[in-house]
Amino acid sequence: MSASPLIRGYEVVIGFETHAQLSTASKIFSGAATAFGAEPNTQACAVDLALPGTLPVMNRGAVARAIRLGLAVGSRIAEQSIFARKNYFYPDLPKGYQISQYEIPVVQGGSVSFVLDGQPRSVRLVRAHLEEDAGKSLHEDYHGQTGIDLNRAGTPLLEIVTEPDMRSSAEAVEYAKALHRLVVWLGICDGNMQEGSFRCDANVSVRRPGGPLGTRREIKNLNSFRFLQQAIDFEVQWQIDRLEDGLRIDQATVLFDPDTGETRAMRSKEDAQDYRYFPDPDLPPLVIGPDWVERERAAMPELPAAMATRFERDDGLPPHDAALMTQSLPFAAYYEAARDAGAPAKAVANWLMGEVAKRLNAAGSGIEACPVPPALLAALLKRVHDGTVSNNAARQVFEALWAGETGDVDAVIEAKGLKQMSDSGALEAIAAQVIAANPKSVEEFRAGKDKAFNALVGQVMKATQGKANPAQAGELLRKLLG
């Protein structure tokens, strides 16, 4: 790994705590729904509120999702883990404590790998533990008062904690993107940052190179990669300014304000002893046998790194293309479906990175919204490959398919008159006419000017209304020009 970049002579040290909301239909210790957007307080049951006489019951699906993450990042899955009560008092925490894991988490160790500036990087994980979410305080439209919505209380979370391995905001963003991509790929979290399904807390400190770790400040609830980078960059400069002024940095929890681009202290940062952890007496130890782990392993999809390697090896894709084909599981599935339908693999990748991506990005949509099924794209690319249509004509056909034009690819090609000329005799006659009509370009070509030859090819394409095969036109022109 290259040396850590310095900012004004200081080394940045960043660790992450990420809360991934697990994709279960019900909460972690109750049967209440987890659907987003319900009316306030319509999805909080007696168990979530810890009403007298209620007992929590572990959601098996939440445990299964934790196991899958652990397997994907090379962690140790604890055969037995313990739930604890984390005590603190906020209005949106109805029980006065949060059920979490402390001393023995379900997932231990592991790492997340990614590429930054063309170089492989890896961030070590300390742990990933299961816990429940709190409710939400609502400050808007309450006439100066605060409303409490307990729909999120009891929502299953997997908190993923890293070692302080990151040394720049760019590295932190790439780590967060890699983790986000992985949890969505595995299907354990929908990754919707706007809805709070994937929230990042960044622990940031600075130090002189080789010195002891500085005092960290935790930036809470960053819900976009852009805000994450902005928040870390501001916090780093703020800490360096303070140290340069001879002031100390106090451990604190801070929030990022996207409107000002600044962080501001919310409260002094608590340590573990402040939460008075103790084992939850209502929940027995969580026991995960080897058979359960192996069932989850067998049910997991092929991981993106392994799939990209396979695309390089079997399809001949360059590493960059293979990585982009595995940007999401639906994207990879689309690529494979088009390739398996007979289209050249490299052509499929080029079109997915080009024409398809351009339209999806313009619409702000994912590959799931692509109106051209893989089989139709494959049929079109086969017609390019066999010379039936040019690349330019193929783009016109694709535009028609995207717009919803019905019929197969060949029917659209015929209807639009886009089939390339296949009569070499007719094309040679047109090439001869172009040569006769453009003596200046011919003279410049024979003088060694390649642009002049390209101009002649362009005239042939114009004369054929784009139906000539450019390569064939070039060959005929060179033949006629001697």
C-alpha positions in Angstrom: 0.0 0.0 0.0 1.3 3.5 -0.8 2.2 5.9 1.9 -0.7 7.8 3.6 -1.3 11.2 2.1 -0.6 14.1 4.4 -2.8 17.1 4.8 -0.9 20.2 6.1 1.6 17.7 7.7 -1.1 15.6 9.4 -2.1 12.1 8.8 -5.9 11.4 8.7 -7.2 8.4 10.5 -10.8 7.2 9.8 -12.8 4.3 11.1 -16.4 3.4 10.2 -19.5 2.2 11.9 -22.2 1.4 9.3 -25.8 0.5 10.1 -27.4 -1.7 7.5 -31.1 -2.2 7.9 -31.7 -5.9 7.2 -34.3 -6.8 4.6 -36.6 -8.8 6.7 -40.4 -8.2 6.5 -40.7 -8.0 10.3 -38.7 -6.5 13.1 -35.8 -8.2 14.9 -37.7 -9.2 18.1 -41.3 -8.9 17.1 -43.7 -9.5 14.2 -44.4 -5.8 13.5 -43.8 -4.7 9.9 -40.7 -2.8 8.7 -42.2 -1.2 5.6 -41.0 2.3 4.9 -43.4 5.3 4.7 -46.3 4.1 7.0 -48.2 6.6 9.0 -46.4 7.4 12.3 -46.8 4.9 15.1 -48.8 2.4 13.0 -46.0 -0.2 13.0 -44.9 -0.3 16.7 -46.3 -3.2 18.7 -46.3 -4.0 22.4 -43.0 -5.9 22.1 -41.3 -2.9 20.4 -42.5 -0.7 23.3 -41.4 -3.1 26.0 -44.8 -3.1 27.6 -45.2 -5.1 30.8 -45.5 -8.9 30.1 -43.9 -8.8 26.6 -40.9 -10.8 25.6 -38.6 -10.4 22.6 -38.2 -13.3 20.2 -35.2 -13.4 17.8 -36.0 -13.0 14.0 -34.3 -16.0 12.3 -34.1 -14.1 9.0 -32.0 -11.3 10.6 -29.5 -13.9 11.8 -29.3 -15.5 8.4 -28.5 -12.2 6.8 -25.7 -11.5 9.3 -24.2 -15.0 8.6 -24.2 -14.2 4.8 -22.3 -10.9 5.3 -19.8 -12.7 7.6 -19.2 -15.4 4.9 -18.8 -12.7 2.2 -16.1 -10.8 4.0 -14.2 -13.8 5.4 -15.3 -13.3 9.0 -15.6 -15.8 11.8 -19.2 -16.6 12.6 -19.6 -17.0 16.3 -21.1 -20.3 17.3 -22.6 -18.6 20.3 -23.2 -14.8 20.7 -24.8 -12.8 23.4 -27.4 -9.9 23.4 -27.0 -7.0 25.8 -28.9 -4.0 26.9 -27.3 -0.7 25.9 -28.8 1.9 28.3 -29.4 5.5 27.3 -32.3 7.8 27.5 -33.8 9.5 24.4 -37.4 10.3 23.8 -37.4 8.0 20.7 -36.1 5.0 22.7 -39.2 3.7 24.4 -37.6 1.0 26.5 -34.8 3.2 27.9 -32.3 0.7 26.4 -31.4 -0.7 23.1 -31.0 -4.5 22.6 -27.6 -4.9 20.9 -24.5 -7.1 21.1 -21.4 -6.1 23.0 -18.9 -8.6 24.3 -19.6 -11.5 21.8 -20.9 -10.3 18.4 -22.2 -12.7 15.8 -19.7 -11.7 13.1 -16.0 -11.3 14.1 -13.1 -10.0 11.9 -13.0 -10.1 8.1 -12.2 -7.4 5.6 -13.7 -5.4 2.7 -11.6 -5.0 -0.4 -11.9 -2.4 -3.2 -9.8 -0.4 -5.7 -8.7 3.2 -5.3 -6.8 5.0 -8.0 -6.0 1.7 -9.6 -4.5 0.2 -6.5 -6.1 -2.6 -4.4 -7.1 -1.6 -0.9 -8.5 -3.5 2.1 -10.2 -2.3 5.3 -10.2 -4.7 8.2 -13.5 -5.3 10.1 -13.6 -5.5 13.9 -17.1 -7.0 14.0 -20.6 -6.9 12.8 -23.4 -7.2 15.4 -27.1 -7.4 15.4 -29.2 -4.8 17.1 -32.5 -3.0 17.0 -33.1 0.5 15.8 -34.6 3.3 17.8 -37.6 5.4 16.8 -37.4 8.8 15.2 -37.9 12.4 16.5 -39.9 14.6 14.2 -39.2 18.3 14.5 -41.1 19.7 11.5 -44.8 20.8 11.3 -45.3 20.3 15.0 -45.6 24.0 16.0 -42.4 24.2 17.9 -42.9 20.8 19.5 -41.2 17.5 18.8 -43.2 14.4 17.6 -42.1 10.8 18.2 -42.6 8.2 15.5 -41.9 4.7 16.8 -42.3 2.8 13.5 -38.6 2.2 13.3 -38.3 1.0 16.9 -37.2 -2.6 16.7 -36.2 -2.5 13.0 -33.3 -5.0 12.5 -29.8 -3.5 12.0 -26.4 -5.0 11.4 -23.8 -2.6 12.7 -20.5 -3.1 10.8 -17.4 -1.7 12.5 -14.0 -1.3 11.0 -10.5 -0.8 12.3 -9.2 2.8 11.8 -7.6 1.8 8.5 -8.6 4.6 6.2 -6.4 7.6 5.6 -8.4 9.9 3.3 -12.0 10.9 2.6 -11.6 9.3 -0.9 -10.7 6.0 0.7 -13.5 6.2 3.1 -16.0 6.8 0.3 -14.7 3.8 -1.7 -14.9 1.6 1.3 -18.5 2.7 1.9 -19.4 2.1 -1.7 -17.9 -1.3 -1.7 -19.8 -2.3 1.5 -23.0 -0.8 0.1 -22.6 -2.7 -3.1 -21.9 -5.9 -1.2 -24.9 -5.8 1.2 -27.2 -5.0 -1.8 -25.6 -7.8 -3.9 -26.2 -10.3 -1.0 -29.9 -9.2 -0.7 -29.5 -8.5 3.0 -30.2 -4.7 2.7 -31.9 -2.6 0.1 -29.2 0.0 0.5 -31.6 2.9 0.2 -29.7 5.7 1.9 -32.4 8.3 1.5 -34.8 6.1 3.6 -32.1 5.4 6.2 -31.5 1.8 5.2 -27.7 2.3 5.0 -26.3 4.9 7.4 -22.6 5.6 7.9 -20.9 7.0 11.0 -17.3 8.2 10.5 -14.8 8.3 13.3 -12.3 11.0 12.3 -9.0 12.0 14.0 -5.7 13.5 12.8 -2.1 13.0 14.1 1.5 13.7 13.2 2.9 10.8 11.1 4.1 8.1 13.5 2.5 9.7 16.5 -0.2 8.3 18.8 -3.8 8.3 17.6 -5.6 11.7 18.0 -8.9 12.3 19.7 -11.7 11.1 17.5 -14.9 12.8 16.7 -17.8 10.7 15.3 -19.8 12.2 12.4 -23.3 10.6 12.7 -25.8 9.4 10.2 -24.2 10.3 6.8 -26.8 9.2 4.2 -25.0 9.9 0.9 -21.5 9.3 -0.4 -21.2 13.0 -1.4 -22.1 14.2 2.1 -19.7 11.6 3.6 -16.8 13.0 1.7 -17.7 16.6 2.4 -18.2 16.0 6.1 -14.9 14.2 6.5 -13.0 16.9 4.6 -14.5 19.7 6.7 -13.9 17.8 9.9 -10.2 17.1 9.1 -9.6 20.8 8.3 -11.5 21.8 11.5 -9.4 19.5 13.7 -6.1 20.6 12.1 -7.0 24.3 12.5 -7.8 23.7 16.2 -4.5 21.9 16.8 -2.5 24.6 14.9 -4.1 27.2 17.2 -2.9 25.3 20.2 -6.4 24.1 21.3 -7.4 20.6 22.2 -10.0 18.4 20.6 -12.6 16.9 22.8 -14.2 13.5 22.0 -17.7 14.3 20.6 -20.5 13.2 18.4 -21.1 15.6 15.6 -23.6 16.1 12.8 -23.0 17.3 9.2 -25.1 20.1 7.8 -25.3 19.8 4.0 -26.5 23.4 3.7 -23.4 24.9 5.3 -21.0 22.0 4.5 -19.9 22.1 8.1 -20.0 19.7 11.1 -21.3 20.8 14.5 -21.1 19.1 17.9 -24.2 17.4 19.0 -23.1 15.9 22.4 -20.0 14.7 24.1 -19.0 11.2 22.8 -20.0 8.3 25.1 -17.7 5.4 25.8 -18.8 1.8 26.4 -19.0 2.2 30.2 -21.5 5.1 29.8 -24.0 2.7 28.3 -23.9 0.2 31.3 -24.0 -2.8 29.1 -25.3 -6.0 30.7 -26.7 -9.3 29.2 -30.3 -9.1 28.3 -32.1 -11.5 30.7 -35.0 -12.0 28.3 -32.9 -13.4 25.4 -30.9 -16.6 25.6 -27.5 -16.9 23.8 -27.8 -17.0 20.0 -26.4 -20.4 18.9 -25.4 -20.9 15.3 -24.5 -24.4 14.3 -22.2 -25.4 11.4 -25.1 -26.8 9.4 -26.9 -23.4 9.5 -23.7 -21.6 8.3 -23.3 -24.1 5.4 -27.0 -23.7 4.3 -26.5 -19.9 4.1 -23.3 -20.4 2.2 -25.0 -22.6 -0.3 -27.8 -20.1 -0.8 -25.6 -17.1 -1.4 -25.1 -15.7 -4.9 -21.7 -15.8 -6.6 -19.7 -12.8 -5.1 -18.9 -9.9 -7.4 -15.1 -10.4 -7.3 -15.4 -14.0 -8.2 -17.8 -13.2 -11.0 -15.6 -10.5 -12.4 -12.7 -12.9 -12.4 -14.8 -15.4 -14.3 -15.8 -12.8 -16.9 -12.2 -12.0 -17.5 -11.2 -15.6 -17.8 -14.1 -17.1 -19.7 -15.4 -14.0 -21.7 -12.1 -12.3 -22.3 -13.3 -9.0 -20.8 -10.7 -6.5 -19.6 -10.6 -6.0 -15.8 -12.3 -2.6 -16.0 -15.2 -4.0 -18.1 -15.6 -7.0 -15.9 -15.8 -4.8 -12.8 -18.5 -2.7 -14.4 -20.5 -5.8 -15.4 -20.6 -6.7 -11.8 -21.6 -3.3 -10.4 -24.9 -4.9 -9.3 -26.5 -8.4 -9.4 -29.2 -7.3 -11.8 -26.6 -5.7 -14.1 -24.5 -8.8 -14.1 -27.6 -10.9 -14.8 -28.5 -8.7 -17.8 -25.0 -9.0 -19.2 -25.0 -12.7 -18.9 -28.4 -13.1 -20.4 -27.4 -11.0 -23.5 -24.1 -12.9 -23.8 -25.9 -16.3 -23.5 -28.3 -15.3 -26.2 -25.4 -15.3 -28.7 -24.1 -11.8 -28.7 -20.3 -11.2 -28.5 -19.3 -10.7 -24.9 -17.2 -7.6 -25.5 -19.9 -6.0 -27.7 -22.5 -6.6 -24.9 -20.2 -4.9 -22.4 -19.5 -2.0 -24.7 -23.2 -1.3 -25.2 -24.0 -1.7 -21.6 -21.3 0.8 -20.7 -22.3 3.1 -23.5 -25.8 3.3 -25.0 -27.6 1.6 -22.2 -25.8 3.4 -19.4 -26.3 6.7 -21.1 -30.0 6.4 -21.2 -30.4 4.9 -17.7 -28.3 7.6 -16.2 -30.4 10.3 -17.9 -33.5 8.7 -16.5 -31.9 8.2 -13.0 -32.8 4.5 -13.3 -31.1 1.1 -12.8 -30.8 -1.7 -15.2 -34.1 -3.1 -13.9 -35.8 -0.3 -15.7 -34.2 -1.0 -19.1 -37.1 -1.4 -21.6 -35.0 -3.4 -24.0 -34.7 -7.0 -22.8 -31.4 -8.8 -23.0 -32.5 -11.0 -25.9 -33.4 -8.0 -28.1 -30.1 -6.3 -27.4 -28.3 -9.6 -28.2 -30.2 -9.9 -31.5 -29.3 -6.4 -32.5 -25.6 -6.9 -31.7 -25.6 -10.1 -33.7 -26.8 -8.1 -36.7 -23.9 -5.7 -36.2 -21.5 -8.6 -35.9 -22.7 -10.2 -39.2 -22.6 -6.9 -41.1 -26.4 -6.6 -41.5 -26.3 -3.1 -39.9 -23.6 -0.5 -39.1 -23.0 0.7 -35.6 -24.7 3.9 -36.4 -27.8 2.1 -37.8 -27.8 -0.1 -34.7 -28.1 2.9 -32.5 -31.1 4.0 -34.5 -32.7 0.6 -34.1 -31.9 0.6 -30.3 -33.5 4.1 -30.0 -36.7 2.7 -31.6 -36.6 -0.4 -29.3 -36.0 1.9 -26.2 -39.0 4.0 -27.3 -41.2 0.9 -27.3 -41.4 0.1 -31.0 -42.8 -3.4 -31.3 -41.5 -6.2 -33.5 -38.2 -8.1 -33.6 -34.9 -6.5 -34.5 -35.0 -7.6 -38.1 -38.5 -6.1 -38.6 -37.3 -2.8 -37.2 -34.2 -2.8 -39.5 -36.4 -3.5 -42.5 -39.0 -1.0 -41.6 -36.5 1.8 -41.2 -34.4 0.8 -44.3 -31.2 0.5 -42.2 -29.8 -2.7 -43.7 -26.3 -2.3 -45.0 -25.5 -2.6 -48.7 -24.3 -6.1 -49.4 -23.9 -5.7 -53.2 -20.2 -5.1 -53.6 -20.6 -4.3 -57.3 -23.1 -1.5 -56.6 -20.9 -0.2 -53.8 -17.8 -0.2 -56.0 -19.7 1.9 -58.6 -20.6 4.4 -56.0 -17.0 4.5 -54.7 -15.8 5.2 -58.3 -18.2 8.1 -58.6 -17.0 9.6 -55.3 -13.4 9.3 -56.5 -14.3 11.1 -59.8 -16.2 13.8 -58.0 -13.5 14.6 -55.4 -10.1 15.0 -57.3 -8.7 17.3 -54.6 -9.2 14.7 -51.8 -7.8 12.0 -54.1 -4.7 14.2 -54.7 -4.3 14.9 -51.0 -4.6 11.2 -50.1 -1.9 10.2 -52.6 0.2 12.9 -51.0 -0.1 11.0 -47.7 -2.9 12.8 -46.0 -5.1 10.3 -44.1 -7.8 12.8 -43.4 -8.4 13.0 -47.1 -9.1 9.3 -47.3 -11.5 9.6 -44.4 -13.3 12.3 -46.3 -13.7 10.0 -49.2 -15.2 7.3 -47.0 -17.6 9.9 -45.6 -18.7 10.8 -49.1 -19.4 7.1 -49.8 -21.4 6.8 -46.6 -23.3 10.0 -47.6 -24.1 8.7 -51.0 -25.4 5.4 -49.6 -27.4 7.2 -46.9 -25.3 5.5 -44.3 -26.1 2.0 -45.6 -22.6 1.1 -46.7 -20.3 -0.9 -44.5 -17.5 1.6 -43.7 -14.8 -1.1 -43.7 -16.0 -2.5 -47.0 -16.2 1.1 -48.5 -12.6 1.8 -47.4 -11.3 -1.4 -48.9 -13.0 -0.6 -52.3 -11.7 2.9 -52.2 -8.1 1.7 -51.6 -8.5 -0.8 -54.4 -9.7 1.8 -56.8 -7.0 4.3 -55.8 -4.3 1.7 -56.3 
